């Protein structure tokens, strides 16, 4: 009874209303092109309909995700999108989660949420049914529409309120088991990106106590990305520049190493001081005065060409703030001339690790219009604490291999995360271990932004003419463009090629519209079909059609009776 | 790069927690068996998680729906589940829809709903993009989780609050075009039921003005069904017994046709009167006194063995009610002895169509303890109106072919509906016709209850041991049950058969658990895998395994090296 029917789609019937003009609201390429190509439409702020072309691509992404998850031993299920509020109270997230959480009440006044993730639901699901370590590990996932009530939804699919996500959760008896699944998921996620045609980097978001990572974000490289990254082409290291550590190479300052006070009138910036000494900014030292959460006055010193990293500073100082003019006066400090030597009493000196070996610093003299050169730690001043303080920049050495890091922007498309026992403890989800003791599940969670992946692919694969779909997730793999569909000869060639491709299992759209060639070329390029077969009068005379590769722009004439098998082979190779 | 990996699932790893006992809350077979087989779990009232086995079956149902929709020229898309309240205000449904509609507000206090259906969203989607009759018709569908806040969710997946639905909508320029799509959808829906293994009837829910139907519900026959149906095995007619019309054959009453008053002391029921005359109930006439919405007093008469149909009565009398004791007295009527002859002034007499030709009625005499026999319309009384008043019963003649109707209960699994211009007019969704005039789209809508179909299949396909999946939607097509998985010979046979089946593209689960044979047999039957290959010691000696057909219970011994190809062929034939 089952008959998978494959036939070519006719463009004249396809619901894909293209736009001639760039939509005003679309800043990003993906937003603009998906709208223009008739692939998505906005229903309300952050709520998009996926029209047939986009939906075909999304289903392919979903299938790639499924294939990789299943191969890695995960099992698919589907939980309700509407989640009992009681579960969120149990986990503590009802109160902890901000207004992004869509809360609501049913007709009986019972609280529910639209699940942005499903840790609570799945923990509740397994908690009385996985009872023994013998049943573990279990790795479950679903692909589902999620909702987050973003304050300012924008960028089309990139930051919508409703979006498609694969969320997976694992339950283990031991940390080793979690680590194994986590590593498998990392590998699977790398393959998912690759199979979707995404150049993405696994970025260590957080380091575990035992050295390994406990959370990795897969970042698709794109100028439109929200995250700023550094990465190493040589060893594969990649990190958010906020989180990365590096041992920056620092230049020694000017002078012969003797402490010397120099008049630097009005030179209250690194730039001015470096210029004055004719020295790279890296050879100067930047001193920042701040007040830690506990009230301690702090001077933090970093290489002159680097910035104090806010995240790292918060880890050390808590909710600190930079000293105001009044606080500087009160502390006995002079803006633009702060330094480690002759620091007033009661100020804690914290210095970036990269300066540990440097013995000759150019730095403020704690006196208006003066700097020191040749200042040396231990000899001229005492450092209270060495710490990792700076934001890593392009060109800094890779912390793994020392080669210069590259900078890039990235779109977070997926993340693997070791949850540990956060939810299982809160919700009393336990299993009996080998000794019969009740222990909380050790959990991991693994998310893929499915609709976000679609947008990220468009960000990476487009040109001035439109989208350039990778074959693996193209809505149709081949478009056939008969320029004179009413001409018998043209129609016959079109039918023959189309049938042969469909028989070979290739997904084909035929641009049968009564439009000028220019309109057809533009739309096929805009929609980004990877291979386009153009049937024109001139070629027909010679028994050929033109085969265009959307990605390279290459066009070659191919014999009509050879083109289908040739293209089919290209598609199969590229899938 | 694409590699669809097929390997056998191990039962030891499968997340399918079975229950030994029947869950107390489950009244229906589908609810009970899906819970027991570890296929669904309740999260909150009317909210179910589909565990891996159920989810596999659901995806197969979805794929069958997709296949039939695509073949019929419909295109799949996906709209947001969260719908802008403004659209619902525009259509008027914000106020018209009851508390089943989940309403909510976002962080900016804007109104939204969880769409139970998507007429508004899709009408809004196409309204400024389908502009000309040349672009029509368009038929779009989606498969999505829907939410209806049922007052009393129950029966598991049968009446949940969140459920999976295929909802489709068509836009036409003409009624003929709508009719064509509607008919195609009807055909597709019949095939969907058939391919899912459902015995279902297309029930005419409403008749159009021009004779044809404008709404059909596909009813899966099952004792657990909410709807009461009549159908004809001969001509295929089927209808909700509330909606069906029939020309009931009526028996003439006792007597020689002369009007005669008979003393019937205390015989105020049809049963008593029929007994008294020694006549079938069908030969008596039942008179009912009611007050119509506009205050008119009415006596309605139906054959003695039929009931007044409330729906039909409402269409004629509006919001009527049966007369109270006081109202009867006031009208001069006597309960149990009402009839058409000598009716008091000011009472309207409305009689069922089936009695038009009957010339000799046994009926109340409008006098306590008296009945008439031989009462004849026109001669003895005047009928104000002939109307279709009765609820059709099993055994009544089919309105099409006259053969006796059968009665059954049914589960509504899908529906096709001609919407007309209700939404397009309300929302100003128009296109330019051939003369350039703006006309509202003529719409149809087409729904399939996907999760409900799963439950309906289980209602139809189960026995005392569990579920009996049709091959087309079985979670796995074949289970292999090695009784001694640790025995080398047994394991080797299991691997060989499993590999051969997987290579043939068959979906296999291997019950590798360290459990007693009885437990394995029970679970495999409960989960309902269509073909089960049992590998036991005794068979191994002879080089055979036992092949069990779950549906028939048949068991045959098959040679180990033949079983895979044999079963693969059976599966392919049955898919």
Interface residues (C-beta under 8 A of the other chain):
Chain A: X1 X2 X3 X4 X5 X13 X14 X15 X17 X41 X43 X44 X47 X48 X49 X50 X51 X52 X55 X56 X58 X64 X67 X70 X71 X73 X75 X76 X77 X78 X79 X80 X81 X82 X83 X84 X86 X87 X99 X100 X102 X104 X106 X107 X110 X112 X114 X121 X124 X125 X129 X130 X138 X140 X144 X145 X147 X149 X151 X161 X162 X194 X195 X472 X575
Chain B: X1 X2 X3 X4 X5 X13 X14 X15 X17 X41 X43 X44 X47 X48 X49 X50 X51 X52 X55 X56 X58 X64 X67 X70 X71 X73 X75 X76 X77 X78 X79 X80 X81 X82 X83 X84 X86 X87 X99 X100 X102 X104 X106 X107 X110 X112 X114 X121 X124 X125 X126 X129 X130 X138 X140 X144 X145 X147 X149 X151 X161 X162 X194 X195 X472 X575
